[in-house]
Amino acid sequence: MQNHSHAVPHAHRAQALCKRVYKDMRKCCDAETAQVKAQQKMLVGLRSCPLTRSEPLKHTVEVFSAVMAELQSSCKLFKSEIDASFTDPMRRFYNVYRHLDFHCKQRETKLQEYEKQQSRLDKLERKMNQQGQGASQTKLDLAQRAVTSARLDYERVHERLMQELPQLYQSRVGYFDACLKGTIRHEALYYKQNLKILHLQFREEVQSSEDCEAFTEKQLEDIRTLSIVGSSTLPA
């Protein structure tokens, strides 16, 4: 009973962890998809702007559009790979614990039956001690056989559960490790592929962050010199 009281809670904690990381990974994939969709929506807005119908913005938006199309395809592939390497294995591993719940309930049912039969036998023995054996001996023999049968059924289920529970609990380490490594590998390839897409499309246009910030700051300073703009801060 002591082993069971420790082993089952450990297994249920592993079950809860499995469910939580499954949901968290789904959220990560959904967030990645949402980002691509937001970029697609921004692209629609850029295309509808009159300024992007002439150079140089027209070319930049066309390049951005091509990049978005490739990134969207890359995101779909990434999501399917994560589903295969992590979310689906986590879902299937979680379902394993549903079978465990069935066997735990079966053990409890067998234990209750054993205790019920033992209680009947105890009552019958007390009654025989008070009234003498007589015709109650047959009932006593039947009660003893019922207790033996119930005890053997319970011990069979209990021993199997106690033998396999630690194996199930320990197996989660290697299982989670393989899923996590697969996820890391797919994420590394995903971002590497995205970087490659961006470099191929913007191989001449790409600037360092410092150069980009310096350029936009210079442009903004030039704009602020206009009399209709000024450099004062607008009221909140």
N, C-alpha and C positions, 0 to 999 in steps of 0.2 A: 504493500500500500504506500509506503514512503517513497519508493522509487517512482511509482505511478504519479504521486502528487507533485514530484519534481519534473518528471519527463514531459508530461502533458502540457503544463504551462510553458515550458521551453519551446515545445513544438508550436503552440498557439502564438507565441511571440514571433517565431520565424514566419508563421503564416501571415501575421499582421504586417510584418516588415515587407514580405513579398508583395502584398497588396498595395502597400504605400509606395514602394519604388516603381511598381507597375504604373500607378496613377501619375506619379511624378514624371516618369519618362514620357508618358502620353502628353502631359502638359508641355514638356520641352519640345516635342515634335510639333504640337499644335502652335506653339509660340513661333517656331521657325517658319511654319506655313503662313501664319498670320503676318509675319514680317514681309514675306514675299508678296502676299496679297496687298499689303499696304503700299509697297513699292510699285506694284502694278497700278493701283489706284492713283498714285502720284504721277505715274507716267501718262495716264489718261488726261490728267489735268494739264500736264506740260504740253501735250499734243494739241489741246484745245486753245492754248494761249497763242495769240497772233505773233508774239515775239519769236516763237520757235519755228516760224515758217520761212525765216530767212537766216542766212549764215551770220555768225558761226554757230548760233544756238541750234539751228536745224540739224547740222551734222552731229552735234553733241547729243541731242535727243534721239537721233537715229541710232547712234552707238549705244546709248543707254537702253533703248528699246531692245536691241539685239542682246545686250547683256542680261536684261531681265528675263528674256525668253529662255536663255541658257540656264540662268540661275533657277528658274522655276522648274525646269526639267531635272536639274541637279537636286533640287529640294525633294521632288517626288521620289527620285531614286533613293535618296538618303533616308526618307521616311520608310520606304519599303524594306530597306536593309536593316534599319533599327527595329522594325517590327519583327523581322526574321531572326535577328541576333539577340534581342532583349525582351521587347514587350510580349511577343507571343510565347517565348519560353517561360517568362514570369507568369503569364496567364495559365499555362499548362501546369507549371509547378504549383501554383495556388490551388488548382483543381485537385492535385494529389492530396492536399490536406482535407478536402471534403470527404474523401474515402477514410481518412484517419478519424474524422468526426463520427463517421458511421461506426467504426470499430470501437471507439471510445464509448459510444452509446450502447453498443452491443455488450461490452464488458460490464457496464453499469446495470444493464438489464439482467445479465447472468448473475451478477453479485446480489441483486435484489431477490432473484428467484432462490438462490442458495440460502440467503438469510431467512426468507419466508419458510422454506422447507425445514431449516434448522429450528426455527421458532415453533413450528408444528410438532417436530419431534420432541423438543423440550417440554412442551405442554402435555404431550401424550405420556411421556415418561413420568412427569409429576403426577398425572392422573393415575397411572398404573401403580405408582408407589403408595398412593392413597387408598386405592380400591383393590389392589392385588392384580396378578397377571390375568388369569382367566382367558376369556375370548378376545381380549385386547392385544394379545401377543401377535396375532396376524397383522393387525393395524400397525403395530410397532415395527414389525419386519418391513412392511411396505413403506413406512415413513423413513426408516433407515436407508432403504434402497433409493428412495427419492432424494434424500440428502446427499448420498454418495454420487448419484447421477448429476445432481445440480452442482456439487462441488467440482467434479471432474470437468463439466462443461465450462464452469467459471475459470478454473485453473488453466484450461487449454487456451481460452481466449486471452486471459491475463498474461500468461507466459509468452505467448506469441507477440502480444503488444509490447511487453517489456523488452523483448529481444530485438524487435524491429524498430521501435521508437528511436533508440540512440543511433541506429544506422541511418534512419531518415534525417535526424537532426544534424548528423555530421556530414551527410551528403550535400547539404545546402552550400557548404563552403566552396567545394569544387564547382558546383553548378553556377553559383553566383559569380565566381571568379571568371569562368569561361564566358559568361554573358557580358560582364563588364569589360573584359579585354576585347571582345568582339565589338562592343559599342565604341570603345576608344579608337579602335582601328578604323571603323567606318567614319567616325567623326574626323579623324585626322585626314583620311582620304577625301572627305566631303569638303573640308575647308581648303585643302590643297588644290582640289579641282576648281573651287570657286576663285581662288587666287589666280590660278592659271587662266581662267576665263576672263577675269578683269585685266590681267596683264596683256593678253592677246588683243583685246579690244582697245585698250588705252596705252599700248606700249610706247607711243610717242607723246601722248597727252598727260601721262601720269607725272605728278609733281610730288615733291616731298611735302610733308605737313607744314614744315617751316616756310617753304617757298609759297605754298598756297595761302597760308595765313598772312604772310607779308604782302602778297599781291592784293588780296581782298582788302586788307587794311589800307593799302595805298589808294585803291580805288575808292574806298569809303571816304578817305581824307579829301580826295579830289572832289567828290560829290558834295562834301560839306562846305567847300569853298563857294558854292553857288549861293547867291543872295536869297533865293527863294527857299533854300533848305536851312542853312545856318547850322550851328553846332550846339545850340541850346537843347536841353532835354525836355521832351514833351511832358506835360503834367499827367499823373497817373489817372 
